[in-house]
Amino acid sequence: MKIGILTSGGDCPGLNAVIRGAVLKGIKTDNLEFVGFRDGWRGVVDGDIIDLPRHAVRGISKQGGTILGTSRTNPFDGNGGPDAIKANLDRLGIDAMIAIGGEGTLAAAKRLTDAGLKIVGVPKTVDNDLDATDYTFGFDTAVQIATEAIDRLRTTGESHSRCMVAEVMGRHVGWIALHAGMASGAHAILIPEQQTSIEQICEWVTDARDRGRAPLVVVAEGFVPSHLEQAHSERGLDTFGRPRLGGIADQLAPEIEARTGIETRATILGHIQRGGVPSAFDRVLATRLGMAAVDSVIDGLWGTMVSLHGTEIAHVGFEAALGNLKRVPQHRYDEAAILFG
Ligand code: F6P
C-alpha cells in the first residue's frame, strides 16, 4: 500500500515529527510505502511528489518547518477537484492520503472524502484553536518562544521603567497569549474572546507601576479593545480574519502612554513563534499522532482525524473539528485575571 502525506496551511513546529512517526511506523509494522506531496494541496493537484523512504525521515523530528513544504492552495481551485485528484492518485499508484493541517485543510479533506477519496487527518495549528483535540502540536513550542521573549522584554522594561506591550499570535483565540502571559507573569493579558476597555487596561498598567513594577501587557494579535471596535469593523478583516489596522500592539502602546504618562514600547513577535526547533512535548505529541494516523489508514478510518484526549490518542470524524473554534473559556481567563495589575 502506498500512502501520500501532505502538510498544508501555515507551518508549525512538529510537522516533521508527524511525517517521521508515520513513515517509520508504516514501514516497520506494515511494510507500507510513502511519498510526500510538495507544498500541500498544490502537490496533490499537480501530482508533484517526492519519495519518502526510511532514510528521508532520519533525524527530522527536531527540525522546524516541514520537509515537504506547505501552501494555502485550495484543492478545489483551478485544476483541482475530486475527479482530477483521483486521476492523479491512480496515475501515481497512491492508495490513501494523510493530510496534516488546520481547519481549512481538514474541511477540504472532508469534502474530498465525501467524494470517495481515502483520507485521514492530523490536526495542526500553533494557535491551539482546533476543536476535538485537547492540544495541537506546535502550541507548546510557540508558548515557550513567546515566554522567553516576554521575559527578555521584562528586563529591558524594568531597566527603563517602561511599559512593554508584547503581541503574540492568535488571530481568533488567545491561547498563546493566555499561556505565555501567565508563564511570564504579565500584568495584563488581552485576548479576542474577552472584551476589555482601554480604561481597564490602563488601570492594570498604572497599578503595576504604582507597585514599582515595569508593566507588562501581553496581547493576542486578534484582540480589539472596545474603543477601537467601530474603527475595526469599518475597515473590515483581512483574508485571515485579522484586523486591517496593523499590529494591535502598535496601536495600544501610544494610547497607553498618552493615558497613563508611562513611556511604552510595543514588540510584535510574529513568525518567530512558528519557527525553529520543536519542544520535546511537541515532538512526542506529533510523533504519536503520525503513528496513529497510520493506524487509521490500516483500519480504513477514512474521514477521521487523530486527536489528543487527555493523554490518549483518539480517532474522531473531521466534522468534530470543523465549525467550532476552541476558545479560551471564561473561567480560564478569570483565573488568570485575578493576578493582573
Ligand atoms: O494560524 C496560525 C497563524 O500563525 C495565526 O496566528 C496567524 O495570524 C497566521 O497563522 C499567520 O499566517 P501567515 O503565516 O500566512 O502570515
Residues whose N, C-alpha, C, O or C-beta is under 5 A from the ligand:
A	BS01	F6P	G10 D127 M169 G170 R171
